[in-house]
């Protein structure tokens, strides 16, 4: 536990500016340090605290921690944001709104649609785009064009964050690739850089594409890419820092204090911006560091990087790092899983100057030995010993050390995902019985793919009702609105041009409460209508013309039979004939042109009465809406037209049945408006087909944000994501299958970063490895790991 004396009491007016990196091996202790900072050095009244973090789970955990009675008691006047989005606002505050637009013109969201507009013309006008032209083929397929634009925008977005020097060279007409360190500009012929190789001919289109995008943006906005604005910001901060040193006044919009909490990886560009901001503001980087000693050279490879490390941390006493064998005495988990953290800590070390702020802090680092933190009368658990050995950089022993199994580390091999959860459920019941102080809210379960595990979670944990013996309260995070019934109904609606419109499709539509509310039908009404439609012979297809779209030739005998028009004709004829009509009778007063209820070759269906009119009106209303929607969705429209028509379509088919539906409908329309803004920024006004708009809209619904709920009460299930290793008493990792974790992400053929590594570059596999290490450090009592190691069919090893 930290002491208040470690954070001196100081009013906000005397807060020292600086870029300060504070290390700790446990997020609990870093949180306690943050609480002490906020308590002892409060900001001025109505001045908000700004905390940057990278995940919704970390945000909600920190909010709860700050609001607890033993902390601040309330979490108010606190702004929690993503680093990239907030720093863009800092750029605007320093450079001015005229120089920096509110929305980034080279952001991925608008860049996608700019590329959709530009690529067809560019491929036909310039031979350098021959590789892209071959891929797109002829005739041009809109969905293929959109998917290519999406991948290109993602790669260029990565270049803006991690390869700003490449984009600067390309913008100046130099088709070169600088290496990991970069080289100085020379005046050699052709504008090449000394030591920088030329861009390979097969990738020359990338440099030209960047220049063409800048030309299309035009004007002053051409120099408003993230990389260009960043360079302007760094230049502008020098006079700003001088004025602050002389007057103590910072530009409006800059915070007095900025906290970056629990972030385990940032691009060089953002770290540079934070360090520059530290000249006028207090920037606190609270970083989780698994080891208290310097471990920058325990990871194999990149020997040149080791020579550049300034070593903010001291080496372990009585242990010199021999140049001939730098990894001889180190912990194997740091060596195999710590590359991501090692690179990030090295990056921060290049900007951190602890000698400048040690005078303001009685303790800069917050390292707590988990083994020493155990109760005196209790021996350290195996989990605590493992965490302690990582903290102290202890090497692996030559031989296994005997010790009692205290069940703090458990490894389980199962036969399937379902079986993994069944075993975990039984283990949890046993743990809760053995330890009355252990509660369901103290357990975190993380899986690599929540979409694959969510049905099994529901099947195992959802089968017990409250009050039953096996009931364990639980909550599943990371389930996007895409899995909500209302969104599934929308997806079904958007697939209307490719749907046969069967009776089963109709029934599944009306299982959604928002659809029933829109057409004013109850569940009993829907069941009654389904019985009538089934008796009337409705099977599939709106009418004969709709069936022809599915390849049935015109003039086919019985083409209209068993369509919706056919069934409704029978029902309405039965309603017109009235309740007195007898299907077995040969005559009926008023029956025209036939006997037995047959009129113009249509046999009446005796199902409706005068009281059935509201149900039939609702059915006819749905049928008319579906027919209109089919005609609308079968045509191409401009983005503006799509926005209006899709909004109308949502209102036509859905009405909120409760507050939850209201939130889902709002969540549906929000990305639609964001897409329209992006298309407007990209000047895209060409017609787009439904398949492109549908794919983008539904994908946008899946994107999470910091406002997404994480903690739901009970055992918490979530996805293994970077920067989400929140401390829990018990952490269970499921689905740790070979090949499934660490997850593999194949590099794109045209992503030049894949073949030009630099410190700080992101890698999905390295992220997962470091995430696993963070999960080990975050468990307080138990670490449970399971995988599918045996076949469910023959019990063979996988």
Secondary structure, DSSP 8 states (H G I E B T S, - for coil): ---GGGB----GGG---EEEEEEES-HHHHHHHHHHHHHHT---TT--EEEE-S-HHHHHHHHHHHHSTTTTS---SEEEE-HHHHHHHHHHHHH-TTTS-SS-TTSHHHHHHHHHHHHHHHHHH-GGGHHHHHHHTTTT-HHHHHHHHHHHHHHHHHHHHH-HHHHHHHHTT--EE--SS---B---GGG-BTT-EE--GGGHHHHHHHHHHHHHH-GGGGG-SHHHHHHHHHHHHHHHHHHHHHH----TT--SEEEEES-----HHHHHHHHHHTTTSEEEEEEE-S-SS--TT-SSS-HHHHHH---SS---TT----STTTTSSS-HHHHHH-HHHHHHHHHHHTT--GGGTGGGBS-S-B---TTTTS-TTS---HHHHHHHHHHTT----SS-------SSEEEEEESSHHHHHHHHHHHHHHHHHH-TT--GGGEEEEES-HHHHHHHHHHHHTTS-TTSTT---EEE----GGGSHHHHHHHHHHTGGG----HHHHHHHTTSHHHHHHTT--HHHHHHHHHHHHHHT--S-SSHHHHHTTT--TT-TTTTTTSHHHHHHHHHHHHHH-TT--TT-S--TT--SSSTTEETTEE--TT--GGGHHHHHHHHHHHHHHHHHHHHHTS-B-HHHHHHHHHHHHHHH---SSHHHHHHHHHHHHHHHHHHHHHHHTT--S-B-HHHHHHHHHHHHH---TTS----SSEEEEE--TT----EEEEEEE---TTTSS------TT-GGGGS--TT---HHHHHHHHHHHHHHHEEEEEEEEEE-B-TTT--B-
